[in-house]
Amino acid sequence: MLDNFLFSANTIAPVFLLVVIGLFLKSKNFIDDGFIKISSKLVYNLALPVFIFTKLSNLKISEAIDFSIIGFIYLATILSMLISLIVSKFFISDTFDKGAFVQGSFRGNFAIVGLAVIYNIIGQEGVAKASLFLGFLLPLYNVLSIIALYLPYREQRKISFLKSAKDIITNPLILAVIVAIPFSYFEIKPYEFVNKTVNYISAISLPLALIGIGGSLNWNSVKSSSLAAILSSSLKIIFFPILLTLIAFYVGYRDDDLMILFILFACPTAVVSFVMAESMGSNRKLAGNIIVITTIGFIFTMSVGIVILRELGLA
């Protein structure tokens, strides 16, 4: 038990400390909202896509791709979204809150937090495999988020699905996966100077992203959080990780696959959910509160989950 606890702590601690560093730097005015906004754009549009490209391009996709596990991820994500919709009908009375509540309950920050944790546990191969899953998951996340945010307002506004489809197709992370596939399949190796350059860029992606998340957190919002924020956060980092990991276990997933699935389900709510909630007229304050609560809470819930999986010898 002690060994697994220390393993979990050593895995989560680097992620947690980088978030704390971001929080500290913001509190001391070393970084401001402008820096966080620009660094987030840099990470999302350049550093993280390059990071995903470098991991995937060195992976033998023909051997690593597993459509059965991708199908399971799709079904599990859709299930979590449907459950969130049902819960919102019974517990969320304000139409303004429903979209943000549902999206916050199922859309995880797998691209940043998930990949960082997987890198610490499994290493390069695990990150490459998870990046491949991410390439398939991101379009689904975007489609389900649009549906979740659209449904409460379906009679009051019209959503441009053509623009939404374009945004999904041109997502930098999805493009990184598409570009990496031929490099992986045909085992194309870039020139050494190109390889070193992309490695330098990819190296800043996760640390800078986690510092940016820490800098964007607002502790006061936690203290003023509503029941909707607490309920959505509980679904995201407690209920769904338990339910979906148990289903994954009974389906037959073990070892690294089960660990990757657990981390995917246990990730905090994605920061981009705030942007989508704001752009589609949902409650952005609620969306922000859910992000803060889950980002703080996942440190404990994911750590406990990792300890349990390792203690039981399942991953």
N, C-alpha and C positions, 0 to 999 in steps of 0.2 A: 504493500500500500504506500509506504513512504517513498519508494523508488518511483512509483507511478505519479505520485503527487509532485515530486521534484521535477520529473520529466514534463508534466503538464505546466508547472510554474515556469520552467526554463523555456517552454514553447511559447506561452502567452506573454511572459514578462517583456520581451523585446517590443512586441506590438503595443502593449500597454504603456511602456516607458516613452515610446515615440509620441503617442497621443498625449501623455502628460507633458512632455517637452513642448509640444505645440501649445498646450493650455498655458504653460508657464511663460513661454515667450510672448504670447498674446497679452497676458496679465501684466507683463513688464514693458509692454509697448515695443518690444524688439521686432515684432511683426504686427501688421494691422490688417483690416479687412481687405484693403487693396492688394496686399501681398498674397493673402489667402486666395482671393479671386483669381489672380494671375497665375499663381502656382498650381491651382486646381485645373485651370485651362491647359497649362503646360503638361501636367501629369496625364490628363484625360485624352488630350489630342496628340501628344508626342511620346512622352516617357513610357506610359503604360502600354500603348500599342507596340512600341519597340521592345519592351520587356516581354510581352506575349509572343511577338515574332521570334525573338532569340530563343525562347524556350521551345516553341513549336517547331521551328525550322530544324532543330537538332534532334527531333523526335521522329521515330519511324511510325508515321501515322497509320500505315497499312497494318501494323501490328498492334498499335495502341487503341485505335478507334473501336468502340464497343457500342453499337446502336441499341443494344438491350438496356444498358445503363443510362444512355441518353434518353431513351423512351421512358424509363422509370423516373428520371429527373423531371421530364415534362409532365407526366401524370401526377407526381407528387406536388409540383408547383401549382398546377391547375386545381388540385384538391385543396391545397392551402388557401388559394384565392377564393374558391367556392365556400369553404367553411367560414372565411372572414366575411364574405357577403352575408351569409346566414346570420352570423353573430351580430353584424351591423344592423340588420333588420329588427332584432330584438332589443339591442342595448343602445343604439345610436339613433336618437330621434331627429337631430338636426341634419337636414340634407347637406348643408355646408361642410359637415364633418365626415360624411360617409366615405367619400372617395379617398381622402387622406388616411382615414382609418384603415380601409381595406388595403391600400397600397403599402402602407407602413407595416402591415401584418405579414406580408408574404415576400416583398422585394428585398433581397439581402445584398449586402456589400461584399459579394464574393470576389469581385475583381480586385479589390485592394486588401481588405482584412483577410478574406478567405485564402487568397494566394500567399499572403505573408505567413499565415499560420501553417499552411500546408508545406511551404518551403522549410520551415523550422522542424517539422515532424518527419516529412518523407524525403525532402530534398528536391534536386533538379527534375528528376523523372516525375515526381508527384505533381510539381508545378506545371510541367509540360502537359501532362494528362488532364489536369484541372483546367488549364487554359483552353484545351480542346472542348471540354464540356461547356466552358464559359462562352465560347463562340456560338454554340447551339442555344444556350440559355438566354443570352441577351435579347435576341429578337422576341422570344416568348415573354420575357419580363416587360419589354416595351409594349407589346400588344395587350397583355393583361392589364398593365397600368393604365393604358388609354381606355380600355373597357371599364375598369374600376372607377376611373375619374369621370367618365362620360355618362355612365348609367344614371347617377342621381340627377343629372341635368339634361337628360335625353329629350325632354319636351321643351326646354328653355333655350337651348343653344345648339348650333350645328358645329360639329368637329370636322376639320379637313383631314379625312382619312388618307388622301393622296399625299399631303404634306407629311403626315405621320409615317406613311410607308417609306417616303424618301428619307426621313430622319433615321428610320430603322436600318435601311440599306446602307446609308453612308456613315453609320456609327463607326468611329475610329477603331474601336476594339474588334468589331466584326470584320472590318477591312484588314486588320492585322492578321486575323486567322486566315482569311481568304488568301492573302499574299504569302503567308507562311506555308500553306499546303503544298504548292509545287516545289518549294525549296526542300521540304521534308521528303516528299514522295520521290523526287528525282535526285535527292541527296546532293543538292547544289551547295557548294561552299563559297561564300563571298571571299574577296581578297582580304588579306590579313588586316590591312589598315581600315577597311570597311567594318570588319568583324570587331576590331578594337573600339571603333567609334560607337557602334550600336551597343556594345557592352557597357561603355561609359554612360551612355544615355539611359540604358535600362537599369543601371545600378542606382540611379537617383529616384526611380519611380515610386517604389513602395515607401521608403523613408520619407520622402517629401509629401506623399499623399497622406500618410499617417500623421505627420506634423500638421498638415493643413486641416485634417479632421479635428485634431486637438484644439487648434486655434479657433475653429468655428463653433466649438461647444460653448454653451451658455448655462452655467450652473443655476442661475436664477430661474431659468425656464423649467428646470426639474422641480424646483420647489413649488412652482405655480401650475404644475401639470394637472390636466383634467383626468377624470375617470377614463375617458376615451383613449387618452395617450397611454395610460397605465395598462389598460386592457389590451390594446393593440400591441404594446411592447411585450406583454406577457405571452401573447400568442406567438410573437416572432421568435423570442429567445428561450422560451420554456416549453410551451405546449407543442408547437410544430416540430422542434428538434426531437422531442421524446417520441411523438406519434410517428413521424416519418422515418426515424432511425429504427424504430421497432418494426415497422413494415418492411424496411430494407433488409433487416436481419432475417425476418421470416421468409422473405423472398429468396434469400440465400447469399446476400452479399457479406463478405468478410474481409479482414485485413485492410490493406490500403484503400480498397474501394469503399468499404464501410466507413472508414475514417474520413475520406474525402466527402462522402455523402453527408455524414454528420456535420462536418464543418460548414458545408454549403447551407444546410438547413439552420444551423445555429448562428450564422453571421448576423451582425446588427443590420438595421435597416439602411439601405443605400442612400447616400447623400443626395443623389440625383432625384430622389423621390420628392424632395422639397421643391426643386426647380419645376418638376412636372405638375405638382399640386398647385403651385403659384400660377403657372402658365395656363392651366385648365380651370381656374376659378374655384379650386377647393381651398380648404383651410390650411394655409401655409404655416401658421403658428403651431397647429396640431402636428403637422408633418415634421416640423423642426423639433418639437418636444419628443416625438417618437424616436427620431434619430439620436438625440442626446441620451435618452433613457436606455435605449438598446445598446448604444456604444459604450456606455458605462457598465451596464448590466451583463453584457456578453462576456466580459473578462471573467466573471464568476461562473456563469452558466456553462460556457464552453470549457472552462478548466475542469469543472466537475464532470462533464460529459467525457472528456478525454481520459480522466482518471478511471471512470467506470468502464469504458470500453477496453482499456489496457488491463485493468484488474481482472476483468472477465475473460481476457485472452482473445477478444474478438477483433482487435485491430492493433 
